[in-house]
């Protein structure tokens, strides 16, 4: 049986780590977790023994006497989906699956102003800054995309493409950002965000982030 180790960063801040963590939790398999404190002088040096890329998250898979390393959150999610097809991390229908992949890829490569102005502070509550035009446009695009998916692809399970998928993993940090900064949301999107926040994996991540704040690590 494969042994998984997921290396993540400080949970209050590491949006990319959250994505891989949610995919890992969706499998309902055992895994070891290692948390590397971010925003420290030696952070990159602390990460490099796990991956030469020097960034989190990192997935280590030990299997048949060999260890394999996958870095980058989307690559980790895709690897887990391939290895655990029964987890249904992508929709079964090929066209819905393609659209879900497009959603994930758009998040992976886009929305730089949103990331810059509304950094992830997972459990803190902060005032909404005056948004740049580009940031406001990127928020509008996300709301448009979520609304479309919820109207055309969701079902009683209530996630973007029905069941919980990698698309939801990729947008989970945005859910937290909207909560942190009190971004006003349409009712259907607000309900989606509440469903995401209620996930046991999100609640566990939040508890760990709160512990980091209380201990001075974040």
Rosetta constraint file for C-alpha pairs under 8 A:
AtomPair CA 1 CA 63 HARMONIC 6.74 0.50
AtomPair CA 2 CA 61 HARMONIC 6.42 0.50
AtomPair CA 2 CA 62 HARMONIC 5.58 0.50
AtomPair CA 2 CA 63 HARMONIC 4.71 0.50
AtomPair CA 2 CA 64 HARMONIC 7.73 0.50
AtomPair CA 3 CA 30 HARMONIC 7.89 0.50
AtomPair CA 3 CA 31 HARMONIC 6.77 0.50
AtomPair CA 3 CA 61 HARMONIC 5.73 0.50
AtomPair CA 3 CA 62 HARMONIC 5.03 0.50
AtomPair CA 3 CA 63 HARMONIC 6.60 0.50
AtomPair CA 4 CA 30 HARMONIC 7.37 0.50
AtomPair CA 4 CA 31 HARMONIC 4.85 0.50
AtomPair CA 4 CA 32 HARMONIC 6.25 0.50
AtomPair CA 4 CA 59 HARMONIC 7.01 0.50
AtomPair CA 4 CA 60 HARMONIC 5.75 0.50
AtomPair CA 4 CA 61 HARMONIC 4.88 0.50
AtomPair CA 4 CA 62 HARMONIC 6.54 0.50
AtomPair CA 5 CA 31 HARMONIC 5.56 0.50
AtomPair CA 5 CA 32 HARMONIC 4.56 0.50
AtomPair CA 5 CA 33 HARMONIC 5.75 0.50
AtomPair CA 5 CA 34 HARMONIC 7.39 0.50
AtomPair CA 5 CA 59 HARMONIC 5.82 0.50
AtomPair CA 5 CA 60 HARMONIC 5.00 0.50
AtomPair CA 5 CA 61 HARMONIC 6.60 0.50
AtomPair CA 6 CA 21 HARMONIC 7.58 0.50
AtomPair CA 6 CA 31 HARMONIC 7.08 0.50
AtomPair CA 6 CA 32 HARMONIC 6.21 0.50
AtomPair CA 6 CA 33 HARMONIC 4.96 0.50
AtomPair CA 6 CA 34 HARMONIC 6.28 0.50
AtomPair CA 6 CA 57 HARMONIC 7.03 0.50
AtomPair CA 6 CA 58 HARMONIC 5.85 0.50
AtomPair CA 6 CA 59 HARMONIC 4.69 0.50
AtomPair CA 6 CA 60 HARMONIC 6.37 0.50
AtomPair CA 7 CA 17 HARMONIC 7.98 0.50
AtomPair CA 7 CA 33 HARMONIC 5.90 0.50
AtomPair CA 7 CA 34 HARMONIC 4.71 0.50
AtomPair CA 7 CA 35 HARMONIC 5.92 0.50
AtomPair CA 7 CA 36 HARMONIC 7.20 0.50
AtomPair CA 7 CA 50 HARMONIC 7.93 0.50
AtomPair CA 7 CA 56 HARMONIC 6.54 0.50
AtomPair CA 7 CA 57 HARMONIC 5.48 0.50
AtomPair CA 7 CA 58 HARMONIC 5.04 0.50
AtomPair CA 7 CA 59 HARMONIC 6.34 0.50
AtomPair CA 8 CA 14 HARMONIC 7.48 0.50
AtomPair CA 8 CA 17 HARMONIC 5.12 0.50
AtomPair CA 8 CA 18 HARMONIC 7.88 0.50
AtomPair CA 8 CA 33 HARMONIC 7.38 0.50
AtomPair CA 8 CA 34 HARMONIC 6.21 0.50
AtomPair CA 8 CA 35 HARMONIC 4.98 0.50
AtomPair CA 8 CA 36 HARMONIC 6.17 0.50
AtomPair CA 8 CA 56 HARMONIC 5.43 0.50
AtomPair CA 8 CA 57 HARMONIC 4.76 0.50
AtomPair CA 8 CA 58 HARMONIC 6.83 0.50
AtomPair CA 9 CA 13 HARMONIC 7.56 0.50
AtomPair CA 9 CA 14 HARMONIC 5.39 0.50
AtomPair CA 9 CA 17 HARMONIC 6.27 0.50
AtomPair CA 9 CA 35 HARMONIC 5.32 0.50
AtomPair CA 9 CA 36 HARMONIC 4.83 0.50
AtomPair CA 9 CA 37 HARMONIC 5.75 0.50
AtomPair CA 9 CA 38 HARMONIC 5.88 0.50
AtomPair CA 9 CA 56 HARMONIC 6.09 0.50
AtomPair CA 9 CA 57 HARMONIC 6.97 0.50
AtomPair CA 10 CA 14 HARMONIC 5.67 0.50
AtomPair CA 10 CA 35 HARMONIC 6.44 0.50
AtomPair CA 10 CA 36 HARMONIC 6.33 0.50
AtomPair CA 10 CA 37 HARMONIC 5.07 0.50
AtomPair CA 10 CA 38 HARMONIC 5.56 0.50
AtomPair CA 10 CA 209 HARMONIC 7.50 0.50
AtomPair CA 10 CA 212 HARMONIC 7.68 0.50
AtomPair CA 10 CA 217 HARMONIC 7.78 0.50
AtomPair CA 10 CA 218 HARMONIC 7.17 0.50
AtomPair CA 11 CA 15 HARMONIC 7.77 0.50
AtomPair CA 11 CA 17 HARMONIC 7.65 0.50
AtomPair CA 11 CA 18 HARMONIC 7.34 0.50
AtomPair CA 11 CA 122 HARMONIC 7.42 0.50
AtomPair CA 11 CA 205 HARMONIC 6.71 0.50
AtomPair CA 11 CA 206 HARMONIC 7.78 0.50
AtomPair CA 11 CA 208 HARMONIC 6.77 0.50
AtomPair CA 11 CA 209 HARMONIC 5.03 0.50
AtomPair CA 11 CA 212 HARMONIC 7.67 0.50
AtomPair CA 12 CA 120 HARMONIC 7.05 0.50
AtomPair CA 12 CA 121 HARMONIC 5.33 0.50
AtomPair CA 12 CA 122 HARMONIC 4.81 0.50
AtomPair CA 12 CA 123 HARMONIC 6.80 0.50
AtomPair CA 12 CA 206 HARMONIC 7.74 0.50
AtomPair CA 12 CA 209 HARMONIC 4.65 0.50
AtomPair CA 12 CA 210 HARMONIC 7.51 0.50
AtomPair CA 12 CA 212 HARMONIC 7.27 0.50
AtomPair CA 12 CA 213 HARMONIC 7.79 0.50
AtomPair CA 12 CA 218 HARMONIC 6.46 0.50
AtomPair CA 13 CA 38 HARMONIC 7.99 0.50
AtomPair CA 13 CA 119 HARMONIC 7.74 0.50
AtomPair CA 13 CA 120 HARMONIC 5.29 0.50
AtomPair CA 13 CA 121 HARMONIC 5.53 0.50
AtomPair CA 13 CA 122 HARMONIC 6.57 0.50
AtomPair CA 13 CA 218 HARMONIC 7.77 0.50
AtomPair CA 14 CA 18 HARMONIC 6.50 0.50
AtomPair CA 14 CA 120 HARMONIC 7.27 0.50
AtomPair CA 15 CA 19 HARMONIC 6.75 0.50
AtomPair CA 15 CA 120 HARMONIC 6.43 0.50
AtomPair CA 15 CA 173 HARMONIC 5.45 0.50
AtomPair CA 16 CA 20 HARMONIC 6.95 0.50
AtomPair CA 16 CA 56 HARMONIC 7.20 0.50
AtomPair CA 16 CA 57 HARMONIC 6.53 0.50
AtomPair CA 16 CA 72 HARMONIC 7.91 0.50
AtomPair CA 16 CA 73 HARMONIC 5.90 0.50
AtomPair CA 16 CA 173 HARMONIC 7.99 0.50
AtomPair CA 17 CA 21 HARMONIC 6.13 0.50
AtomPair CA 17 CA 56 HARMONIC 6.23 0.50
AtomPair CA 17 CA 57 HARMONIC 4.79 0.50
AtomPair CA 17 CA 73 HARMONIC 6.79 0.50
AtomPair CA 18 CA 22 HARMONIC 6.14 0.50
AtomPair CA 18 CA 169 HARMONIC 7.71 0.50
AtomPair CA 18 CA 172 HARMONIC 7.57 0.50
AtomPair CA 18 CA 173 HARMONIC 7.11 0.50
AtomPair CA 18 CA 205 HARMONIC 7.87 0.50
AtomPair CA 19 CA 23 HARMONIC 6.55 0.50
AtomPair CA 19 CA 73 HARMONIC 6.26 0.50
AtomPair CA 19 CA 74 HARMONIC 7.94 0.50
AtomPair CA 19 CA 77 HARMONIC 7.87 0.50
AtomPair CA 19 CA 169 HARMONIC 4.81 0.50
AtomPair CA 19 CA 170 HARMONIC 5.46 0.50
AtomPair CA 19 CA 171 HARMONIC 7.89 0.50
AtomPair CA 19 CA 172 HARMONIC 6.85 0.50
AtomPair CA 19 CA 173 HARMONIC 7.55 0.50
AtomPair CA 20 CA 24 HARMONIC 6.16 0.50
AtomPair CA 20 CA 57 HARMONIC 6.88 0.50
AtomPair CA 20 CA 73 HARMONIC 5.25 0.50
AtomPair CA 20 CA 74 HARMONIC 7.45 0.50
AtomPair CA 20 CA 76 HARMONIC 6.28 0.50
AtomPair CA 20 CA 77 HARMONIC 5.95 0.50
AtomPair CA 20 CA 169 HARMONIC 7.34 0.50
AtomPair CA 21 CA 25 HARMONIC 6.11 0.50
AtomPair CA 22 CA 26 HARMONIC 6.15 0.50
AtomPair CA 22 CA 169 HARMONIC 5.94 0.50
AtomPair CA 22 CA 201 HARMONIC 6.34 0.50
AtomPair CA 22 CA 202 HARMONIC 7.56 0.50
AtomPair CA 23 CA 27 HARMONIC 6.90 0.50
AtomPair CA 23 CA 77 HARMONIC 5.92 0.50
AtomPair CA 23 CA 80 HARMONIC 7.33 0.50
AtomPair CA 23 CA 89 HARMONIC 7.60 0.50
AtomPair CA 23 CA 165 HARMONIC 7.94 0.50
AtomPair CA 23 CA 166 HARMONIC 6.73 0.50
AtomPair CA 23 CA 169 HARMONIC 6.42 0.50
AtomPair CA 24 CA 28 HARMONIC 7.51 0.50
AtomPair CA 24 CA 29 HARMONIC 7.69 0.50
AtomPair CA 24 CA 77 HARMONIC 7.78 0.50
AtomPair CA 24 CA 80 HARMONIC 7.22 0.50
AtomPair CA 25 CA 29 HARMONIC 7.30 0.50
AtomPair CA 25 CA 201 HARMONIC 6.49 0.50
AtomPair CA 26 CA 87 HARMONIC 6.88 0.50
AtomPair CA 26 CA 89 HARMONIC 7.97 0.50
AtomPair CA 27 CA 84 HARMONIC 7.13 0.50
AtomPair CA 27 CA 87 HARMONIC 5.70 0.50
AtomPair CA 36 CA 43 HARMONIC 7.25 0.50
AtomPair CA 36 CA 46 HARMONIC 7.05 0.50
AtomPair CA 36 CA 47 HARMONIC 7.04 0.50
AtomPair CA 37 CA 43 HARMONIC 6.61 0.50
AtomPair CA 37 CA 217 HARMONIC 7.23 0.50
AtomPair CA 38 CA 43 HARMONIC 5.68 0.50
AtomPair CA 39 CA 43 HARMONIC 6.54 0.50
AtomPair CA 42 CA 46 HARMONIC 6.10 0.50
AtomPair CA 43 CA 47 HARMONIC 6.37 0.50
AtomPair CA 44 CA 48 HARMONIC 6.21 0.50
AtomPair CA 44 CA 54 HARMONIC 5.37 0.50
AtomPair CA 44 CA 55 HARMONIC 7.14 0.50
AtomPair CA 45 CA 49 HARMONIC 7.50 0.50
AtomPair CA 45 CA 54 HARMONIC 7.35 0.50
AtomPair CA 47 CA 51 HARMONIC 6.51 0.50
AtomPair CA 47 CA 54 HARMONIC 5.25 0.50
AtomPair CA 47 CA 55 HARMONIC 6.48 0.50
AtomPair CA 47 CA 56 HARMONIC 7.34 0.50
AtomPair CA 48 CA 52 HARMONIC 5.03 0.50
AtomPair CA 48 CA 53 HARMONIC 6.84 0.50
AtomPair CA 48 CA 54 HARMONIC 4.81 0.50
AtomPair CA 48 CA 55 HARMONIC 7.80 0.50
AtomPair CA 50 CA 54 HARMONIC 7.99 0.50
AtomPair CA 50 CA 58 HARMONIC 7.28 0.50
AtomPair CA 51 CA 55 HARMONIC 7.44 0.50
AtomPair CA 51 CA 58 HARMONIC 7.11 0.50
AtomPair CA 51 CA 69 HARMONIC 7.32 0.50
AtomPair CA 51 CA 71 HARMONIC 7.31 0.50
AtomPair CA 53 CA 71 HARMONIC 7.67 0.50
AtomPair CA 55 CA 71 HARMONIC 7.78 0.50
AtomPair CA 56 CA 71 HARMONIC 7.13 0.50
AtomPair CA 56 CA 72 HARMONIC 7.19 0.50
AtomPair CA 57 CA 71 HARMONIC 6.18 0.50
AtomPair CA 57 CA 72 HARMONIC 6.20 0.50
AtomPair CA 57 CA 73 HARMONIC 6.15 0.50
AtomPair CA 58 CA 69 HARMONIC 6.99 0.50
AtomPair CA 58 CA 70 HARMONIC 5.82 0.50
AtomPair CA 58 CA 71 HARMONIC 4.50 0.50
AtomPair CA 58 CA 72 HARMONIC 6.75 0.50
AtomPair CA 58 CA 73 HARMONIC 7.73 0.50
AtomPair CA 58 CA 76 HARMONIC 7.66 0.50
AtomPair CA 59 CA 69 HARMONIC 5.81 0.50
AtomPair CA 59 CA 70 HARMONIC 5.11 0.50
AtomPair CA 59 CA 71 HARMONIC 6.26 0.50
AtomPair CA 59 CA 76 HARMONIC 6.58 0.50
AtomPair CA 60 CA 67 HARMONIC 6.62 0.50
AtomPair CA 60 CA 68 HARMONIC 5.63 0.50
AtomPair CA 60 CA 69 HARMONIC 4.75 0.50
AtomPair CA 60 CA 70 HARMONIC 6.51 0.50
AtomPair CA 61 CA 67 HARMONIC 5.52 0.50
AtomPair CA 61 CA 68 HARMONIC 5.07 0.50
AtomPair CA 61 CA 69 HARMONIC 6.51 0.50
AtomPair CA 62 CA 66 HARMONIC 5.65 0.50
AtomPair CA 62 CA 67 HARMONIC 4.30 0.50
AtomPair CA 62 CA 68 HARMONIC 6.38 0.50
AtomPair CA 63 CA 67 HARMONIC 6.34 0.50
AtomPair CA 70 CA 75 HARMONIC 6.92 0.50
AtomPair CA 70 CA 76 HARMONIC 6.07 0.50
AtomPair CA 71 CA 75 HARMONIC 6.75 0.50
AtomPair CA 71 CA 76 HARMONIC 6.53 0.50
AtomPair CA 72 CA 76 HARMONIC 6.24 0.50
AtomPair CA 73 CA 77 HARMONIC 6.21 0.50
AtomPair CA 74 CA 78 HARMONIC 6.11 0.50
AtomPair CA 74 CA 104 HARMONIC 7.90 0.50
AtomPair CA 74 CA 108 HARMONIC 7.34 0.50
AtomPair CA 74 CA 170 HARMONIC 7.82 0.50
AtomPair CA 75 CA 79 HARMONIC 6.08 0.50
AtomPair CA 76 CA 80 HARMONIC 6.22 0.50
AtomPair CA 77 CA 81 HARMONIC 6.18 0.50
AtomPair CA 77 CA 166 HARMONIC 6.63 0.50
AtomPair CA 78 CA 82 HARMONIC 6.24 0.50
AtomPair CA 79 CA 83 HARMONIC 6.19 0.50
AtomPair CA 80 CA 84 HARMONIC 5.89 0.50
AtomPair CA 81 CA 85 HARMONIC 5.64 0.50
AtomPair CA 81 CA 87 HARMONIC 7.19 0.50
AtomPair CA 81 CA 88 HARMONIC 7.20 0.50
AtomPair CA 81 CA 89 HARMONIC 5.53 0.50
AtomPair CA 81 CA 90 HARMONIC 7.23 0.50
AtomPair CA 84 CA 88 HARMONIC 7.83 0.50
AtomPair CA 85 CA 89 HARMONIC 7.33 0.50
AtomPair CA 88 CA 92 HARMONIC 7.42 0.50
AtomPair CA 88 CA 163 HARMONIC 7.80 0.50
AtomPair CA 88 CA 164 HARMONIC 8.00 0.50
AtomPair CA 88 CA 165 HARMONIC 7.06 0.50
AtomPair CA 89 CA 164 HARMONIC 6.77 0.50
AtomPair CA 89 CA 165 HARMONIC 4.37 0.50
AtomPair CA 89 CA 166 HARMONIC 5.57 0.50
AtomPair CA 90 CA 97 HARMONIC 5.78 0.50
AtomPair CA 90 CA 100 HARMONIC 7.27 0.50
AtomPair CA 90 CA 165 HARMONIC 5.41 0.50
AtomPair CA 90 CA 166 HARMONIC 6.43 0.50
AtomPair CA 91 CA 96 HARMONIC 6.17 0.50
AtomPair CA 91 CA 97 HARMONIC 4.91 0.50
AtomPair CA 91 CA 100 HARMONIC 7.64 0.50
AtomPair CA 91 CA 161 HARMONIC 6.88 0.50
AtomPair CA 91 CA 162 HARMONIC 7.99 0.50
AtomPair CA 91 CA 163 HARMONIC 7.70 0.50
AtomPair CA 91 CA 165 HARMONIC 7.34 0.50
AtomPair CA 92 CA 96 HARMONIC 7.57 0.50
AtomPair CA 92 CA 97 HARMONIC 6.57 0.50
AtomPair CA 93 CA 97 HARMONIC 5.92 0.50
AtomPair CA 94 CA 98 HARMONIC 6.07 0.50
AtomPair CA 95 CA 99 HARMONIC 6.26 0.50
AtomPair CA 96 CA 100 HARMONIC 6.07 0.50
AtomPair CA 96 CA 153 HARMONIC 7.46 0.50
AtomPair CA 96 CA 161 HARMONIC 7.49 0.50
AtomPair CA 97 CA 101 HARMONIC 6.14 0.50
AtomPair CA 98 CA 102 HARMONIC 6.26 0.50
AtomPair CA 99 CA 103 HARMONIC 6.27 0.50
AtomPair CA 100 CA 104 HARMONIC 6.29 0.50
AtomPair CA 100 CA 161 HARMONIC 7.09 0.50
AtomPair CA 100 CA 166 HARMONIC 7.75 0.50
AtomPair CA 100 CA 167 HARMONIC 5.73 0.50
AtomPair CA 101 CA 105 HARMONIC 6.05 0.50
AtomPair CA 101 CA 166 HARMONIC 7.94 0.50
AtomPair CA 101 CA 167 HARMONIC 6.89 0.50
AtomPair CA 102 CA 106 HARMONIC 5.98 0.50
AtomPair CA 103 CA 107 HARMONIC 6.43 0.50
AtomPair CA 103 CA 145 HARMONIC 7.88 0.50
AtomPair CA 103 CA 167 HARMONIC 6.11 0.50
AtomPair CA 104 CA 108 HARMONIC 6.12 0.50
AtomPair CA 104 CA 166 HARMONIC 6.92 0.50
AtomPair CA 104 CA 167 HARMONIC 4.90 0.50
AtomPair CA 104 CA 170 HARMONIC 5.75 0.50
AtomPair CA 104 CA 171 HARMONIC 7.67 0.50
AtomPair CA 105 CA 109 HARMONIC 6.18 0.50
AtomPair CA 106 CA 110 HARMONIC 5.55 0.50
AtomPair CA 107 CA 111 HARMONIC 6.78 0.50
AtomPair CA 107 CA 170 HARMONIC 6.55 0.50
AtomPair CA 107 CA 171 HARMONIC 6.92 0.50
AtomPair CA 108 CA 170 HARMONIC 7.20 0.50
AtomPair CA 111 CA 115 HARMONIC 6.46 0.50
AtomPair CA 111 CA 135 HARMONIC 7.69 0.50
AtomPair CA 111 CA 138 HARMONIC 5.82 0.50
AtomPair CA 112 CA 116 HARMONIC 6.12 0.50
AtomPair CA 113 CA 117 HARMONIC 5.98 0.50
AtomPair CA 113 CA 132 HARMONIC 7.94 0.50
AtomPair CA 113 CA 134 HARMONIC 6.44 0.50
AtomPair CA 113 CA 135 HARMONIC 4.95 0.50
AtomPair CA 113 CA 138 HARMONIC 7.46 0.50
AtomPair CA 114 CA 118 HARMONIC 5.56 0.50
AtomPair CA 114 CA 119 HARMONIC 7.60 0.50
AtomPair CA 114 CA 135 HARMONIC 5.10 0.50
AtomPair CA 114 CA 136 HARMONIC 7.96 0.50
AtomPair CA 114 CA 138 HARMONIC 6.60 0.50
AtomPair CA 114 CA 139 HARMONIC 7.06 0.50
AtomPair CA 115 CA 119 HARMONIC 5.36 0.50
AtomPair CA 115 CA 120 HARMONIC 7.71 0.50
AtomPair CA 117 CA 129 HARMONIC 7.60 0.50
AtomPair CA 117 CA 131 HARMONIC 7.46 0.50
AtomPair CA 117 CA 135 HARMONIC 7.40 0.50
AtomPair CA 118 CA 177 HARMONIC 6.38 0.50
AtomPair CA 118 CA 181 HARMONIC 7.43 0.50
AtomPair CA 119 CA 177 HARMONIC 7.08 0.50
AtomPair CA 120 CA 173 HARMONIC 6.81 0.50
AtomPair CA 120 CA 176 HARMONIC 7.06 0.50
AtomPair CA 120 CA 177 HARMONIC 5.71 0.50
AtomPair CA 121 CA 125 HARMONIC 7.90 0.50
AtomPair CA 121 CA 176 HARMONIC 7.71 0.50
AtomPair CA 121 CA 177 HARMONIC 7.11 0.50
AtomPair CA 121 CA 180 HARMONIC 6.77 0.50
AtomPair CA 122 CA 173 HARMONIC 7.87 0.50
AtomPair CA 122 CA 176 HARMONIC 5.73 0.50
AtomPair CA 122 CA 177 HARMONIC 7.11 0.50
AtomPair CA 122 CA 180 HARMONIC 6.87 0.50
AtomPair CA 122 CA 206 HARMONIC 6.76 0.50
AtomPair CA 122 CA 209 HARMONIC 6.86 0.50
AtomPair CA 123 CA 176 HARMONIC 7.76 0.50
AtomPair CA 123 CA 180 HARMONIC 6.85 0.50
AtomPair CA 123 CA 206 HARMONIC 6.17 0.50
AtomPair CA 123 CA 209 HARMONIC 6.68 0.50
AtomPair CA 123 CA 210 HARMONIC 6.45 0.50
AtomPair CA 124 CA 180 HARMONIC 5.89 0.50
AtomPair CA 125 CA 179 HARMONIC 7.55 0.50
AtomPair CA 125 CA 180 HARMONIC 4.55 0.50
AtomPair CA 125 CA 181 HARMONIC 6.26 0.50
AtomPair CA 125 CA 182 HARMONIC 7.88 0.50
AtomPair CA 126 CA 180 HARMONIC 5.78 0.50
AtomPair CA 126 CA 181 HARMONIC 5.22 0.50
AtomPair CA 126 CA 182 HARMONIC 7.85 0.50
AtomPair CA 127 CA 181 HARMONIC 5.52 0.50
AtomPair CA 127 CA 182 HARMONIC 7.37 0.50
AtomPair CA 128 CA 181 HARMONIC 4.82 0.50
AtomPair CA 128 CA 182 HARMONIC 6.61 0.50
AtomPair CA 128 CA 183 HARMONIC 7.23 0.50
AtomPair CA 131 CA 135 HARMONIC 5.94 0.50
AtomPair CA 131 CA 136 HARMONIC 6.01 0.50
AtomPair CA 132 CA 136 HARMONIC 6.29 0.50
AtomPair CA 133 CA 137 HARMONIC 6.17 0.50
AtomPair CA 134 CA 138 HARMONIC 6.23 0.50
AtomPair CA 135 CA 139 HARMONIC 6.27 0.50
AtomPair CA 136 CA 140 HARMONIC 6.19 0.50
AtomPair CA 137 CA 141 HARMONIC 6.24 0.50
AtomPair CA 138 CA 142 HARMONIC 6.34 0.50
AtomPair CA 139 CA 143 HARMONIC 6.25 0.50
AtomPair CA 140 CA 144 HARMONIC 6.08 0.50
AtomPair CA 141 CA 145 HARMONIC 6.12 0.50
AtomPair CA 142 CA 146 HARMONIC 6.07 0.50
AtomPair CA 143 CA 147 HARMONIC 5.97 0.50
AtomPair CA 143 CA 185 HARMONIC 7.84 0.50
AtomPair CA 143 CA 189 HARMONIC 7.27 0.50
AtomPair CA 144 CA 148 HARMONIC 6.16 0.50
AtomPair CA 145 CA 149 HARMONIC 6.23 0.50
AtomPair CA 146 CA 150 HARMONIC 6.04 0.50
AtomPair CA 146 CA 160 HARMONIC 6.68 0.50
AtomPair CA 146 CA 189 HARMONIC 6.90 0.50
AtomPair CA 147 CA 151 HARMONIC 6.06 0.50
AtomPair CA 147 CA 188 HARMONIC 7.27 0.50
AtomPair CA 147 CA 189 HARMONIC 6.60 0.50
AtomPair CA 148 CA 152 HARMONIC 5.96 0.50
AtomPair CA 148 CA 153 HARMONIC 7.87 0.50
AtomPair CA 149 CA 153 HARMONIC 5.10 0.50
AtomPair CA 149 CA 154 HARMONIC 6.38 0.50
AtomPair CA 149 CA 160 HARMONIC 5.28 0.50
AtomPair CA 149 CA 161 HARMONIC 6.41 0.50
AtomPair CA 150 CA 154 HARMONIC 4.79 0.50
AtomPair CA 150 CA 155 HARMONIC 7.84 0.50
AtomPair CA 150 CA 158 HARMONIC 7.43 0.50
AtomPair CA 150 CA 159 HARMONIC 7.12 0.50
AtomPair CA 150 CA 160 HARMONIC 5.34 0.50
AtomPair CA 150 CA 161 HARMONIC 7.15 0.50
AtomPair CA 150 CA 188 HARMONIC 7.82 0.50
AtomPair CA 153 CA 160 HARMONIC 6.65 0.50
AtomPair CA 153 CA 161 HARMONIC 4.88 0.50
AtomPair CA 153 CA 162 HARMONIC 6.25 0.50
AtomPair CA 154 CA 158 HARMONIC 5.82 0.50
AtomPair CA 154 CA 159 HARMONIC 5.94 0.50
AtomPair CA 154 CA 160 HARMONIC 5.48 0.50
AtomPair CA 154 CA 161 HARMONIC 4.72 0.50
AtomPair CA 154 CA 162 HARMONIC 4.02 0.50
AtomPair CA 154 CA 163 HARMONIC 7.71 0.50
AtomPair CA 155 CA 159 HARMONIC 7.50 0.50
AtomPair CA 155 CA 161 HARMONIC 7.59 0.50
AtomPair CA 155 CA 162 HARMONIC 4.82 0.50
AtomPair CA 155 CA 163 HARMONIC 7.83 0.50
AtomPair CA 156 CA 162 HARMONIC 7.13 0.50
AtomPair CA 157 CA 162 HARMONIC 5.60 0.50
AtomPair CA 157 CA 163 HARMONIC 5.80 0.50
AtomPair CA 157 CA 164 HARMONIC 7.99 0.50
AtomPair CA 158 CA 162 HARMONIC 5.81 0.50
AtomPair CA 158 CA 163 HARMONIC 7.18 0.50
AtomPair CA 158 CA 192 HARMONIC 6.66 0.50
AtomPair CA 158 CA 195 HARMONIC 7.43 0.50
AtomPair CA 159 CA 163 HARMONIC 5.74 0.50
AtomPair CA 159 CA 164 HARMONIC 5.64 0.50
AtomPair CA 159 CA 165 HARMONIC 7.80 0.50
AtomPair CA 159 CA 168 HARMONIC 7.02 0.50
AtomPair CA 159 CA 192 HARMONIC 6.71 0.50
AtomPair CA 159 CA 195 HARMONIC 7.88 0.50
AtomPair CA 159 CA 196 HARMONIC 7.95 0.50
AtomPair CA 160 CA 164 HARMONIC 7.47 0.50
AtomPair CA 160 CA 165 HARMONIC 7.80 0.50
AtomPair CA 160 CA 167 HARMONIC 7.15 0.50
AtomPair CA 160 CA 168 HARMONIC 6.52 0.50
AtomPair CA 161 CA 165 HARMONIC 7.07 0.50
AtomPair CA 161 CA 167 HARMONIC 7.91 0.50
AtomPair CA 164 CA 168 HARMONIC 6.32 0.50
AtomPair CA 165 CA 169 HARMONIC 6.61 0.50
AtomPair CA 166 CA 170 HARMONIC 6.14 0.50
AtomPair CA 167 CA 171 HARMONIC 6.48 0.50
AtomPair CA 168 CA 172 HARMONIC 5.95 0.50
AtomPair CA 171 CA 175 HARMONIC 6.60 0.50
AtomPair CA 172 CA 176 HARMONIC 6.60 0.50
AtomPair CA 172 CA 196 HARMONIC 7.22 0.50
AtomPair CA 173 CA 177 HARMONIC 6.22 0.50
AtomPair CA 174 CA 178 HARMONIC 6.13 0.50
AtomPair CA 175 CA 179 HARMONIC 6.39 0.50
AtomPair CA 175 CA 193 HARMONIC 5.70 0.50
AtomPair CA 175 CA 196 HARMONIC 7.51 0.50
AtomPair CA 175 CA 197 HARMONIC 7.67 0.50
AtomPair CA 176 CA 180 HARMONIC 6.02 0.50
AtomPair CA 176 CA 197 HARMONIC 7.87 0.50
AtomPair CA 177 CA 181 HARMONIC 6.11 0.50
AtomPair CA 178 CA 182 HARMONIC 5.65 0.50
AtomPair CA 178 CA 183 HARMONIC 4.90 0.50
AtomPair CA 178 CA 184 HARMONIC 7.84 0.50
AtomPair CA 179 CA 183 HARMONIC 6.76 0.50
AtomPair CA 185 CA 189 HARMONIC 6.10 0.50
AtomPair CA 185 CA 190 HARMONIC 5.62 0.50
AtomPair CA 186 CA 190 HARMONIC 6.05 0.50
AtomPair CA 187 CA 191 HARMONIC 6.16 0.50
AtomPair CA 188 CA 192 HARMONIC 6.30 0.50
AtomPair CA 189 CA 193 HARMONIC 6.19 0.50
AtomPair CA 190 CA 194 HARMONIC 6.25 0.50
AtomPair CA 191 CA 195 HARMONIC 6.31 0.50
AtomPair CA 192 CA 196 HARMONIC 6.28 0.50
AtomPair CA 193 CA 197 HARMONIC 6.10 0.50
AtomPair CA 194 CA 198 HARMONIC 6.12 0.50
AtomPair CA 195 CA 199 HARMONIC 6.68 0.50
AtomPair CA 196 CA 202 HARMONIC 7.25 0.50
AtomPair CA 197 CA 202 HARMONIC 5.76 0.50
AtomPair CA 197 CA 203 HARMONIC 6.78 0.50
AtomPair CA 198 CA 202 HARMONIC 6.72 0.50
AtomPair CA 198 CA 203 HARMONIC 6.48 0.50
AtomPair CA 199 CA 203 HARMONIC 6.27 0.50
AtomPair CA 200 CA 204 HARMONIC 6.08 0.50
AtomPair CA 201 CA 205 HARMONIC 6.14 0.50
AtomPair CA 202 CA 206 HARMONIC 6.10 0.50
AtomPair CA 203 CA 207 HARMONIC 6.19 0.50
AtomPair CA 204 CA 208 HARMONIC 6.30 0.50
AtomPair CA 205 CA 209 HARMONIC 6.17 0.50
AtomPair CA 206 CA 210 HARMONIC 6.12 0.50
AtomPair CA 207 CA 211 HARMONIC 6.26 0.50
AtomPair CA 208 CA 212 HARMONIC 6.30 0.50
AtomPair CA 209 CA 213 HARMONIC 6.45 0.50
AtomPair CA 209 CA 218 HARMONIC 7.80 0.50
AtomPair CA 210 CA 214 HARMONIC 6.28 0.50
AtomPair CA 211 CA 215 HARMONIC 6.09 0.50
AtomPair CA 212 CA 216 HARMONIC 6.09 0.50
AtomPair CA 212 CA 217 HARMONIC 4.87 0.50
AtomPair CA 212 CA 218 HARMONIC 5.39 0.50
AtomPair CA 213 CA 217 HARMONIC 5.86 0.50
AtomPair CA 213 CA 218 HARMONIC 4.77 0.50
